[in-house]
Amino acid sequence: MHTIITKRRPFHLELLWLPLQAIRLWCREQRAAAILGRLDDRMLKDIGIDRSAIPYEARRHSIGPGS
């Protein structure tokens, strides 16, 4: 019998890792929303974000490139 070595985690570790990734992503979204929420309407307008779009923008940027 041959063993194939891969870079993937064993399945039992993957079951633990996926919820942790989801929590990490949620925390990143909440942090981004809090930062944007502290800006006044004028600053938000300067960067092209409406106050009502803060949750969307926080979610969109937390999963974007470089996250």
PDB file with SEQRES, HELIX, SHEET and CRYST1 records, atoms N, CA, C and O in Angstrom:
SEQRES   1 A   67  MET HIS THR ILE ILE THR LYS ARG ARG PRO PHE HIS LEU          
SEQRES   2 A   67  GLU LEU LEU TRP LEU PRO LEU GLN ALA ILE ARG LEU TRP          
SEQRES   3 A   67  CYS ARG GLU GLN ARG ALA ALA ALA ILE LEU GLY ARG LEU          
SEQRES   4 A   67  ASP ASP ARG MET LEU LYS ASP ILE GLY ILE ASP ARG SER          
SEQRES   5 A   67  ALA ILE PRO TYR GLU ALA ARG ARG HIS SER ILE GLY PRO          
SEQRES   6 A   67  GLY SER                                                      
HELIX    1 AA1 PHE A   11  GLY A   37  1                                  27    
HELIX    2 AA2 ASP A   41  ASP A   46  1                                   6    
HELIX    3 AA3 ARG A   51  ALA A   53  5                                   3    
HELIX    4 AA4 ILE A   54  SER A   62  1                                   9    
CRYST1    1.000    1.000    1.000  90.00  90.00  90.00 P 1           1          
ATOM      1  N   MET A   1       0.838  -1.170   0.000  1.00  0.00           N  
ATOM      2  CA  MET A   1       0.000   0.000   0.000  1.00  0.00           C  
ATOM      3  C   MET A   1       0.887   1.238   0.000  1.00  0.00           C  
ATOM      4  O   MET A   1       1.852   1.316   0.761  1.00  0.00           O  
ATOM      5  N   HIS A   2       0.563   2.198  -0.847  1.00  0.00           N  
ATOM      6  CA  HIS A   2       1.322   3.430  -0.959  1.00  0.00           C  
ATOM      7  C   HIS A   2       0.566   4.573  -0.285  1.00  0.00           C  
ATOM      8  O   HIS A   2      -0.664   4.626  -0.304  1.00  0.00           O  
ATOM      9  N   THR A   3       1.318   5.465   0.299  1.00  0.00           N  
ATOM     10  CA  THR A   3       0.728   6.636   0.928  1.00  0.00           C  
ATOM     11  C   THR A   3       0.981   7.848   0.055  1.00  0.00           C  
ATOM     12  O   THR A   3       2.107   8.102  -0.372  1.00  0.00           O  
ATOM     13  N   ILE A   4      -0.074   8.584  -0.203  1.00  0.00           N  
ATOM     14  CA  ILE A   4       0.054   9.804  -0.986  1.00  0.00           C  
ATOM     15  C   ILE A   4       0.064  10.973  -0.012  1.00  0.00           C  
ATOM     16  O   ILE A   4      -0.845  11.136   0.802  1.00  0.00           O  
ATOM     17  N   ILE A   5       1.105  11.776  -0.115  1.00  0.00           N  
ATOM     18  CA  ILE A   5       1.233  12.917   0.778  1.00  0.00           C  
ATOM     19  C   ILE A   5       0.679  14.148   0.063  1.00  0.00           C  
ATOM     20  O   ILE A   5       1.080  14.471  -1.055  1.00  0.00           O  
ATOM     21  N   THR A   6      -0.227  14.809   0.718  1.00  0.00           N  
ATOM     22  CA  THR A   6      -0.792  16.041   0.161  1.00  0.00           C  
ATOM     23  C   THR A   6      -0.636  17.154   1.185  1.00  0.00           C  
ATOM     24  O   THR A   6      -0.264  16.906   2.332  1.00  0.00           O  
ATOM     25  N   LYS A   7      -0.920  18.370   0.770  1.00  0.00           N  
ATOM     26  CA  LYS A   7      -0.827  19.506   1.669  1.00  0.00           C  
ATOM     27  C   LYS A   7      -2.143  19.777   2.391  1.00  0.00           C  
ATOM     28  O   LYS A   7      -2.207  20.678   3.228  1.00  0.00           O  
ATOM     29  N   ARG A   8      -3.180  19.026   2.090  1.00  0.00           N  
ATOM     30  CA  ARG A   8      -4.470  19.226   2.751  1.00  0.00           C  
ATOM     31  C   ARG A   8      -4.429  18.682   4.168  1.00  0.00           C  
ATOM     32  O   ARG A   8      -3.689  17.753   4.491  1.00  0.00           O  
ATOM     33  N   ARG A   9      -5.257  19.302   4.998  1.00  0.00           N  
ATOM     34  CA  ARG A   9      -5.383  18.834   6.378  1.00  0.00           C  
ATOM     35  C   ARG A   9      -6.187  17.534   6.396  1.00  0.00           C  
ATOM     36  O   ARG A   9      -7.012  17.302   5.512  1.00  0.00           O  
ATOM     37  N   PRO A  10      -5.952  16.699   7.385  1.00  0.00           N  
ATOM     38  CA  PRO A  10      -6.805  15.516   7.533  1.00  0.00           C  
ATOM     39  C   PRO A  10      -8.256  15.956   7.728  1.00  0.00           C  
ATOM     40  O   PRO A  10      -8.516  17.038   8.255  1.00  0.00           O  
ATOM     41  N   PHE A  11      -9.189  15.121   7.305  1.00  0.00           N  
ATOM     42  CA  PHE A  11     -10.609  15.475   7.317  1.00  0.00           C  
ATOM     43  C   PHE A  11     -11.095  15.865   8.704  1.00  0.00           C  
ATOM     44  O   PHE A  11     -11.882  16.804   8.830  1.00  0.00           O  
ATOM     45  N   HIS A  12     -10.654  15.180   9.742  1.00  0.00           N  
ATOM     46  CA  HIS A  12     -11.133  15.512  11.088  1.00  0.00           C  
ATOM     47  C   HIS A  12     -10.670  16.908  11.512  1.00  0.00           C  
ATOM     48  O   HIS A  12     -11.365  17.573  12.280  1.00  0.00           O  
ATOM     49  N   LEU A  13      -9.529  17.356  11.033  1.00  0.00           N  
ATOM     50  CA  LEU A  13      -9.085  18.715  11.322  1.00  0.00           C  
ATOM     51  C   LEU A  13      -9.839  19.731  10.475  1.00  0.00           C  
ATOM     52  O   LEU A  13     -10.081  20.855  10.914  1.00  0.00           O  
ATOM     53  N   GLU A  14     -10.207  19.338   9.270  1.00  0.00           N  
ATOM     54  CA  GLU A  14     -10.961  20.224   8.393  1.00  0.00           C  
ATOM     55  C   GLU A  14     -12.319  20.556   9.013  1.00  0.00           C  
ATOM     56  O   GLU A  14     -12.807  21.677   8.875  1.00  0.00           O  
ATOM     57  N   LEU A  15     -12.920  19.597   9.686  1.00  0.00           N  
ATOM     58  CA  LEU A  15     -14.211  19.833  10.342  1.00  0.00           C  
ATOM     59  C   LEU A  15     -14.094  20.874  11.448  1.00  0.00           C  
ATOM     60  O   LEU A  15     -15.054  21.592  11.726  1.00  0.00           O  
ATOM     61  N   LEU A  16     -12.940  20.960  12.074  1.00  0.00           N  
ATOM     62  CA  LEU A  16     -12.718  21.976  13.099  1.00  0.00           C  
ATOM     63  C   LEU A  16     -12.321  23.310  12.483  1.00  0.00           C  
ATOM     64  O   LEU A  16     -12.672  24.368  13.004  1.00  0.00           O  
ATOM     65  N   TRP A  17     -11.593  23.259  11.377  1.00  0.00           N  
ATOM     66  CA  TRP A  17     -11.053  24.464  10.762  1.00  0.00           C  
ATOM     67  C   TRP A  17     -12.125  25.329  10.095  1.00  0.00           C  
ATOM     68  O   TRP A  17     -12.065  26.555  10.186  1.00  0.00           O  
ATOM     69  N   LEU A  18     -13.103  24.711   9.427  1.00  0.00           N  
ATOM     70  CA  LEU A  18     -14.115  25.478   8.693  1.00  0.00           C  
ATOM     71  C   LEU A  18     -14.936  26.404   9.588  1.00  0.00           C  
ATOM     72  O   LEU A  18     -15.128  27.563   9.220  1.00  0.00           O  
ATOM     73  N   PRO A  19     -15.427  25.959  10.734  1.00  0.00           N  
ATOM     74  CA  PRO A  19     -16.147  26.898  11.603  1.00  0.00           C  
ATOM     75  C   PRO A  19     -15.241  28.022  12.116  1.00  0.00           C  
ATOM     76  O   PRO A  19     -15.694  29.155  12.277  1.00  0.00           O  
ATOM     77  N   LEU A  20     -13.984  27.721  12.369  1.00  0.00           N  
ATOM     78  CA  LEU A  20     -13.059  28.763  12.820  1.00  0.00           C  
ATOM     79  C   LEU A  20     -12.843  29.814  11.735  1.00  0.00           C  
ATOM     80  O   LEU A  20     -12.747  31.005  12.033  1.00  0.00           O  
ATOM     81  N   GLN A  21     -12.767  29.380  10.487  1.00  0.00           N  
ATOM     82  CA  GLN A  21     -12.633  30.329   9.385  1.00  0.00           C  
ATOM     83  C   GLN A  21     -13.869  31.212   9.286  1.00  0.00           C  
ATOM     84  O   GLN A  21     -13.753  32.415   9.056  1.00  0.00           O  
ATOM     85  N   ALA A  22     -15.046  30.629   9.457  1.00  0.00           N  
ATOM     86  CA  ALA A  22     -16.287  31.406   9.399  1.00  0.00           C  
ATOM     87  C   ALA A  22     -16.332  32.437  10.523  1.00  0.00           C  
ATOM     88  O   ALA A  22     -16.754  33.572  10.298  1.00  0.00           O  
ATOM     89  N   ILE A  23     -15.911  32.068  11.708  1.00  0.00           N  
ATOM     90  CA  ILE A  23     -15.883  33.005  12.838  1.00  0.00           C  
ATOM     91  C   ILE A  23     -14.879  34.116  12.568  1.00  0.00           C  
ATOM     92  O   ILE A  23     -15.148  35.283  12.851  1.00  0.00           O  
ATOM     93  N   ARG A  24     -13.742  33.763  12.030  1.00  0.00           N  
ATOM     94  CA  ARG A  24     -12.709  34.757  11.711  1.00  0.00           C  
ATOM     95  C   ARG A  24     -13.220  35.753  10.670  1.00  0.00           C  
ATOM     96  O   ARG A  24     -12.983  36.954  10.793  1.00  0.00           O  
ATOM     97  N   LEU A  25     -13.919  35.257   9.647  1.00  0.00           N  
ATOM     98  CA  LEU A  25     -14.478  36.123   8.620  1.00  0.00           C  
ATOM     99  C   LEU A  25     -15.541  37.048   9.218  1.00  0.00           C  
ATOM    100  O   LEU A  25     -15.578  38.235   8.897  1.00  0.00           O  
ATOM    101  N   TRP A  26     -16.398  36.516  10.077  1.00  0.00           N  
ATOM    102  CA  TRP A  26     -17.439  37.318  10.725  1.00  0.00           C  
ATOM    103  C   TRP A  26     -16.806  38.420  11.576  1.00  0.00           C  
ATOM    104  O   TRP A  26     -17.275  39.559  11.564  1.00  0.00           O  
ATOM    105  N   CYS A  27     -15.758  38.093  12.304  1.00  0.00           N  
ATOM    106  CA  CYS A  27     -15.068  39.104  13.127  1.00  0.00           C  
ATOM    107  C   CYS A  27     -14.463  40.192  12.252  1.00  0.00           C  
ATOM    108  O   CYS A  27     -14.517  41.372  12.599  1.00  0.00           O  
ATOM    109  N   ARG A  28     -13.890  39.806  11.127  1.00  0.00           N  
ATOM    110  CA  ARG A  28     -13.312  40.778  10.206  1.00  0.00           C  
ATOM    111  C   ARG A  28     -14.393  41.714   9.653  1.00  0.00           C  
ATOM    112  O   ARG A  28     -14.180  42.921   9.539  1.00  0.00           O  
ATOM    113  N   GLU A  29     -15.568  41.139   9.307  1.00  0.00           N  
ATOM    114  CA  GLU A  29     -16.685  41.951   8.822  1.00  0.00           C  
ATOM    115  C   GLU A  29     -17.156  42.930   9.892  1.00  0.00           C  
ATOM    116  O   GLU A  29     -17.402  44.100   9.600  1.00  0.00           O  
ATOM    117  N   GLN A  30     -17.280  42.459  11.122  1.00  0.00           N  
ATOM    118  CA  GLN A  30     -17.740  43.313  12.207  1.00  0.00           C  
ATOM    119  C   GLN A  30     -16.759  44.446  12.485  1.00  0.00           C  
ATOM    120  O   GLN A  30     -17.164  45.577  12.756  1.00  0.00           O  
ATOM    121  N   ARG A  31     -15.479  44.138  12.416  1.00  0.00           N  
ATOM    122  CA  ARG A  31     -14.446  45.147  12.640  1.00  0.00           C  
ATOM    123  C   ARG A  31     -14.495  46.214  11.541  1.00  0.00           C  
ATOM    124  O   ARG A  31     -14.402  47.409  11.825  1.00  0.00           O  
ATOM    125  N   ALA A  32     -14.642  45.776  10.288  1.00  0.00           N  
ATOM    126  CA  ALA A  32     -14.725  46.721   9.171  1.00  0.00           C  
ATOM    127  C   ALA A  32     -15.979  47.583   9.288  1.00  0.00           C  
ATOM    128  O   ALA A  32     -15.919  48.788   9.043  1.00  0.00           O  
ATOM    129  N   ALA A  33     -17.109  46.989   9.657  1.00  0.00           N  
ATOM    130  CA  ALA A  33     -18.350  47.746   9.817  1.00  0.00           C  
ATOM    131  C   ALA A  33     -18.223  48.756  10.952  1.00  0.00           C  
ATOM    132  O   ALA A  33     -18.743  49.867  10.846  1.00  0.00           O  
ATOM    133  N   ALA A  34     -17.549  48.394  12.024  1.00  0.00           N  
ATOM    134  CA  ALA A  34     -17.364  49.316  13.148  1.00  0.00           C  
ATOM    135  C   ALA A  34     -16.489  50.500  12.748  1.00  0.00           C  
ATOM    136  O   ALA A  34     -16.767  51.639  13.121  1.00  0.00           O  
ATOM    137  N   ILE A  35     -15.448  50.229  11.998  1.00  0.00           N  
ATOM    138  CA  ILE A  35     -14.567  51.312  11.548  1.00  0.00           C  
ATOM    139  C   ILE A  35     -15.328  52.260  10.628  1.00  0.00           C  
ATOM    140  O   ILE A  35     -15.254  53.478  10.791  1.00  0.00           O  
ATOM    141  N   LEU A  36     -16.057  51.706   9.662  1.00  0.00           N  
ATOM    142  CA  LEU A  36     -16.827  52.551   8.757  1.00  0.00           C  
ATOM    143  C   LEU A  36     -17.933  53.296   9.503  1.00  0.00           C  
ATOM    144  O   LEU A  36     -18.248  54.439   9.172  1.00  0.00           O  
ATOM    145  N   GLY A  37     -18.512  52.655  10.494  1.00  0.00           N  
ATOM    146  CA  GLY A  37     -19.585  53.281  11.259  1.00  0.00           C  
ATOM    147  C   GLY A  37     -19.126  54.486  12.063  1.00  0.00           C  
ATOM    148  O   GLY A  37     -19.935  55.357  12.381  1.00  0.00           O  
ATOM    149  N   ARG A  38     -17.860  54.551  12.394  1.00  0.00           N  
ATOM    150  CA  ARG A  38     -17.323  55.688  13.148  1.00  0.00           C  
ATOM    151  C   ARG A  38     -17.082  56.920  12.273  1.00  0.00           C  
ATOM    152  O   ARG A  38     -16.908  58.028  12.781  1.00  0.00           O  
ATOM    153  N   LEU A  39     -17.073  56.714  10.947  1.00  0.00           N  
ATOM    154  CA  LEU A  39     -16.874  57.838  10.036  1.00  0.00           C  
ATOM    155  C   LEU A  39     -18.158  58.656   9.935  1.00  0.00           C  
ATOM    156  O   LEU A  39     -19.259  58.116  10.035  1.00  0.00           O  
ATOM    157  N   ASP A  40     -18.004  59.970   9.736  1.00  0.00           N  
ATOM    158  CA  ASP A  40     -19.204  60.784   9.550  1.00  0.00           C  
ATOM    159  C   ASP A  40     -19.661  60.682   8.091  1.00  0.00           C  
ATOM    160  O   ASP A  40     -18.951  60.152   7.237  1.00  0.00           O  
ATOM    161  N   ASP A  41     -20.863  61.201   7.830  1.00  0.00           N  
ATOM    162  CA  ASP A  41     -21.454  61.064   6.490  1.00  0.00           C  
ATOM    163  C   ASP A  41     -20.602  61.711   5.404  1.00  0.00           C  
ATOM    164  O   ASP A  41     -20.554  61.227   4.274  1.00  0.00           O  
ATOM    165  N   ARG A  42     -19.943  62.787   5.744  1.00  0.00           N  
ATOM    166  CA  ARG A  42     -19.089  63.469   4.764  1.00  0.00           C  
ATOM    167  C   ARG A  42     -17.898  62.588   4.364  1.00  0.00           C  
ATOM    168  O   ARG A  42     -17.564  62.484   3.184  1.00  0.00           O  
ATOM    169  N   MET A  43     -17.274  61.967   5.342  1.00  0.00           N  
ATOM    170  CA  MET A  43     -16.141  61.079   5.039  1.00  0.00           C  
ATOM    171  C   MET A  43     -16.598  59.878   4.225  1.00  0.00           C  
ATOM    172  O   MET A  43     -15.925  59.469   3.279  1.00  0.00           O  
ATOM    173  N   LEU A  44     -17.745  59.313   4.596  1.00  0.00           N  
ATOM    174  CA  LEU A  44     -18.267  58.180   3.836  1.00  0.00           C  
ATOM    175  C   LEU A  44     -18.545  58.584   2.389  1.00  0.00           C  
ATOM    176  O   LEU A  44     -18.254  57.827   1.462  1.00  0.00           O  
ATOM    177  N   LYS A  45     -19.106  59.774   2.200  1.00  0.00           N  
ATOM    178  CA  LYS A  45     -19.388  60.257   0.845  1.00  0.00           C  
ATOM    179  C   LYS A  45     -18.087  60.416   0.054  1.00  0.00           C  
ATOM    180  O   LYS A  45     -18.051  60.127  -1.143  1.00  0.00           O  
ATOM    181  N   ASP A  46     -17.027  60.870   0.710  1.00  0.00           N  
ATOM    182  CA  ASP A  46     -15.736  61.036   0.040  1.00  0.00           C  
ATOM    183  C   ASP A  46     -15.189  59.715  -0.500  1.00  0.00           C  
ATOM    184  O   ASP A  46     -14.532  59.690  -1.541  1.00  0.00           O  
ATOM    185  N   ILE A  47     -15.457  58.637   0.198  1.00  0.00           N  
ATOM    186  CA  ILE A  47     -14.964  57.332  -0.275  1.00  0.00           C  
ATOM    187  C   ILE A  47     -16.025  56.562  -1.050  1.00  0.00           C  
ATOM    188  O   ILE A  47     -15.808  55.417  -1.447  1.00  0.00           O  
ATOM    189  N   GLY A  48     -17.192  57.210  -1.265  1.00  0.00           N  
ATOM    190  CA  GLY A  48     -18.217  56.618  -2.126  1.00  0.00           C  
ATOM    191  C   GLY A  48     -19.089  55.576  -1.467  1.00  0.00           C  
ATOM    192  O   GLY A  48     -19.580  54.665  -2.134  1.00  0.00           O  
ATOM    193  N   ILE A  49     -19.288  55.697  -0.165  1.00  0.00           N  
ATOM    194  CA  ILE A  49     -20.117  54.733   0.552  1.00  0.00           C  
ATOM    195  C   ILE A  49     -21.261  55.469   1.234  1.00  0.00           C  
ATOM    196  O   ILE A  49     -21.051  56.487   1.893  1.00  0.00           O  
ATOM    197  N   ASP A  50     -22.457  54.954   1.072  1.00  0.00           N  
ATOM    198  CA  ASP A  50     -23.616  55.474   1.779  1.00  0.00           C  
ATOM    199  C   ASP A  50     -23.710  54.742   3.120  1.00  0.00           C  
ATOM    200  O   ASP A  50     -23.360  53.565   3.208  1.00  0.00           O  
ATOM    201  N   ARG A  51     -24.178  55.427   4.154  1.00  0.00           N  
ATOM    202  CA  ARG A  51     -24.252  54.806   5.482  1.00  0.00           C  
ATOM    203  C   ARG A  51     -25.053  53.504   5.473  1.00  0.00           C  
ATOM    204  O   ARG A  51     -24.722  52.559   6.189  1.00  0.00           O  
ATOM    205  N   SER A  52     -26.105  53.463   4.659  1.00  0.00           N  
ATOM    206  CA  SER A  52     -26.932  52.250   4.603  1.00  0.00           C  
ATOM    207  C   SER A  52     -26.201  51.081   3.940  1.00  0.00           C  
ATOM    208  O   SER A  52     -26.633  49.936   4.067  1.00  0.00           O  
ATOM    209  N   ALA A  53     -25.105  51.353   3.239  1.00  0.00           N  
ATOM    210  CA  ALA A  53     -24.351  50.304   2.545  1.00  0.00           C  
ATOM    211  C   ALA A  53     -23.174  49.785   3.361  1.00  0.00           C  
ATOM    212  O   ALA A  53     -22.404  48.959   2.870  1.00  0.00           O  
ATOM    213  N   ILE A  54     -23.021  50.251   4.591  1.00  0.00           N  
ATOM    214  CA  ILE A  54     -21.875  49.832   5.407  1.00  0.00           C  
ATOM    215  C   ILE A  54     -21.819  48.315   5.599  1.00  0.00           C  
ATOM    216  O   ILE A  54     -20.752  47.734   5.402  1.00  0.00           O  
ATOM    217  N   PRO A  55     -22.922  47.638   5.976  1.00  0.00           N  
ATOM    218  CA  PRO A  55     -22.820  46.177   6.141  1.00  0.00           C  
ATOM    219  C   PRO A  55     -22.400  45.465   4.851  1.00  0.00           C  
ATOM    220  O   PRO A  55     -21.595  44.534   4.886  1.00  0.00           O  
ATOM    221  N   TYR A  56     -22.943  45.903   3.724  1.00  0.00           N  
ATOM    222  CA  TYR A  56     -22.583  45.302   2.442  1.00  0.00           C  
ATOM    223  C   TYR A  56     -21.103  45.515   2.129  1.00  0.00           C  
ATOM    224  O   TYR A  56     -20.396  44.579   1.755  1.00  0.00           O  
ATOM    225  N   GLU A  57     -20.650  46.740   2.285  1.00  0.00           N  
ATOM    226  CA  GLU A  57     -19.251  47.048   1.981  1.00  0.00           C  
ATOM    227  C   GLU A  57     -18.294  46.311   2.923  1.00  0.00           C  
ATOM    228  O   GLU A  57     -17.239  45.841   2.497  1.00  0.00           O  
ATOM    229  N   ALA A  58     -18.659  46.214   4.183  1.00  0.00           N  
ATOM    230  CA  ALA A  58     -17.810  45.498   5.142  1.00  0.00           C  
ATOM    231  C   ALA A  58     -17.696  44.030   4.751  1.00  0.00           C  
ATOM    232  O   ALA A  58     -16.613  43.449   4.813  1.00  0.00           O  
ATOM    233  N   ARG A  59     -18.807  43.436   4.352  1.00  0.00           N  
ATOM    234  CA  ARG A  59     -18.799  42.026   3.947  1.00  0.00           C  
ATOM    235  C   ARG A  59     -18.017  41.862   2.637  1.00  0.00           C  
ATOM    236  O   ARG A  59     -17.226  40.930   2.494  1.00  0.00           O  
ATOM    237  N   ARG A  60     -18.241  42.757   1.700  1.00  0.00           N  
ATOM    238  CA  ARG A  60     -17.597  42.653   0.384  1.00  0.00           C  
ATOM    239  C   ARG A  60     -16.092  42.796   0.500  1.00  0.00           C  
ATOM    240  O   ARG A  60     -15.355  42.059  -0.154  1.00  0.00           O  
ATOM    241  N   HIS A  61     -15.618  43.720   1.310  1.00  0.00           N  
ATOM    242  CA  HIS A  61     -14.175  43.950   1.424  1.00  0.00           C  
ATOM    243  C   HIS A  61     -13.480  42.965   2.342  1.00  0.00           C  
ATOM    244  O   HIS A  61     -12.271  42.764   2.226  1.00  0.00           O  
ATOM    245  N   SER A  62     -14.218  42.345   3.253  1.00  0.00           N  
ATOM    246  CA  SER A  62     -13.562  41.390   4.143  1.00  0.00           C  
ATOM    247  C   SER A  62     -13.276  40.068   3.436  1.00  0.00           C  
ATOM    248  O   SER A  62     -12.444  39.290   3.903  1.00  0.00           O  
ATOM    249  N   ILE A  63     -13.951  39.802   2.321  1.00  0.00           N  
ATOM    250  CA  ILE A  63     -13.681  38.564   1.579  1.00  0.00           C  
ATOM    251  C   ILE A  63     -12.948  38.841   0.277  1.00  0.00           C  
ATOM    252  O   ILE A  63     -12.744  37.931  -0.526  1.00  0.00           O  
ATOM    253  N   GLY A  64     -12.553  40.083   0.060  1.00  0.00           N  
ATOM    254  CA  GLY A  64     -11.890  40.459  -1.194  1.00  0.00           C  
ATOM    255  C   GLY A  64     -10.423  40.077  -1.199  1.00  0.00           C  
ATOM    256  O   GLY A  64      -9.937  39.437  -0.266  1.00  0.00           O  
ATOM    257  N   PRO A  65      -9.721  40.467  -2.247  1.00  0.00           N  
ATOM    258  CA  PRO A  65      -8.290  40.167  -2.345  1.00  0.00           C  
ATOM    259  C   PRO A  65      -7.498  40.784  -1.200  1.00  0.00           C  
ATOM    260  O   PRO A  65      -7.782  41.897  -0.758  1.00  0.00           O  
ATOM    261  N   GLY A  66      -6.543  40.074  -0.748  1.00  0.00           N  
ATOM    262  CA  GLY A  66      -5.691  40.569   0.328  1.00  0.00           C  
ATOM    263  C   GLY A  66      -6.257  40.401   1.720  1.00  0.00           C  
ATOM    264  O   GLY A  66      -5.696  40.907   2.691  1.00  0.00           O  
ATOM    265  N   SER A  67      -7.373  39.687   1.820  1.00  0.00           N  
ATOM    266  CA  SER A  67      -7.967  39.519   3.157  1.00  0.00           C  
ATOM    267  C   SER A  67      -7.371  38.352   3.891  1.00  0.00           C  
ATOM    268  O   SER A  67      -7.759  38.074   5.025  1.00  0.00           O  
TER     269      SER A  67                                                      
END                                                                             
